[in-house]
Every structure is written in structure tokens, then in C-alpha cells.
């Protein structure tokens, strides 16, 4: 609850900062501040930060000039933090393993391996239970409604086998205080589960896909075409009633781009700067509504959002009053 409240509150602060480096620094400061606040309140810092991040990612309306550098920085930081998390776990496991004799070590590793198997099996049962309980209506109705088709049994197997654990699991274990009961065993188990799922499931995922002979997944491609078409339609609707030569040129370009989008081609085109800045916001709103309704997923949304970001940036800075 605290993470959600802070995530909603930050929507009023971050967008007010117009300088990209300052905005990125502020994002880091706020994130670490949320962690410290959660610890001071006696809450789970990991869960609070995760909820905060999910909420902020959905609600903070960053402009394109801030979002592109912010995403680039956070991707690099995420990669580095993944490496550091494994390094820290390794550094803490060394002293723990030195205090154990061979019998105790075998017992703890055996228990950790059992938990690894339970984690894999529980995910498999959960996903397959969901797969079996889906309502499978006619394919034509699903296509007309824009809903995703039901998950097949083969698809369920692949999704259940794709449950590799990562930095969140490691961070949750590292966040436990030194005096926490069973902390050493929890650290060992977290390392075994993360390493086990990455090695066992990660290395066998490709052979599994080859064995199941799944058809090519074009869900993201279809969602991408749908999102592009929605963005272009919203942009064209914004130009209705504007009879200026620039609007006519832009309308003609968008009609051609819409035709390309319907056939799965990349519709990105250049256009008049002033009109471009005018239609980008309504295009963003259109694809946001598609994501909010569940018609498209995050992958397609982020791809089209990036296209709109570059379209906005290529138009140059907006003048005051536009």
C-alpha cells in the first residue's frame, strides 16, 4: 500500500523536472528514499520498491526527452545490479559454507535442491491449471473482440518452464537483517533456486521449443500493427477540419502509413514539426487505452511508445504556448 501511494504521488514530481540528467538522478534518489522509508516503517523494502516501481512505471507521464535517456540509464543499471547481486551472494556464501562440515553442507544443499524442485513444479501446476480452465470460444469471436487467443497446452508448458528467477529473489534474501533466523539457509536457497532455474530451465528452454514445434508467435507483431493503426487513426482524427497545406500533407502521409501498418510494415514517416507535436499526444492516449484495456501487451506498447518518442524528438523543441 505504501509503495502504491508513493508511486501515485511521484507522478506530480518527476514530470516537473525538464533536465534529463537531473530527472535521472531524482529517480535514483526517490527510489532509494522509498527503500529507506520502508525499512524505517518496518515494511518489506523489496516489496515496497517493486510496487512503487510498477505503479510509477504505469502512471508517471514522462515526456519523450526524459523517457529515452531514463530508459537507457535504467537498463544499464539493471544489468550492473544483476551482476552485483550474484557477486554479493557469492561473497556472503563463502563464510557461511566455511563454517559447515560436509554433512551439514549436504543436508542444507539437499534441502535447497528440494525447494528448487518445488518452485519449478508449483509454477508448472499453476500455469497448466490456468491453461485447462480457460474459456475457449470460437476463434472468430476472439479475433473480432481483439482478445488474445486461449493459451494452448504447449504454450502453457513453455510459459511454466520459463520461470527463471533473478535479481528480485536475490535482493529479497540479501535484504534480510543479519539477525534474522535462518538467514544463512535462506541465502543459500535463494542462490540455488536462481542458479538452478537459470541453468536447468535456461539451457533446456530452446530444446523444449524445438521439441514442441510451436508455431511462430506473431502476437507482438499483431499487437504492434494494431497499436500503430490506433495511433495513426487518432492522429488523423486530430487533423480533421484543418485545411492548411501542412495538414493536407501530413494527412496524406498518415493515410499511407496507416495502409502500411495494416499490412504489418513500419509506417514511420517524417512530417511538419508543429502538426507532429500536435498529434503525438493523442496517439499516445490511443495506445495507452489499448494497453489499459488489455488489447495489447507491454512489448507492443513500449515499441510504439518509443516510435512516438522519436517522432516527437525529431520535431524539435516545442515553443512556449504550443
Buried (B, 14 or more C-beta within 10 A) or exposed (E): EBBBEBBBBBBEEBBEBEEBEEBBEBBEEBBEEBBEBBBEEEBBBBBBBBBBBEBBEBEBEBBBBBBBBBBEBBEEEEEEBEEEBBEBBEEBBEEBBEEBEEEEBEEBBEBBBEBBEEBBEEBBEEBBEEBEEEEEEEEEEBEEEBEBEBBBEBBBBBBBBBBBBBBBBBBBBBBBEEEEEEBBBBBBBBBBBBBBBBEBBBEEBEEBBEEBEBEEEEEBBBBBBBBBBBBBBBBBEBBEEEEEEBBEEBBEBBEEBBEBBBEEEEBBBEBBBBBBBBBBBBBBEBBBEBBEEEBBBEEBBBBBBBBBBEBBBEBEEBEEEE
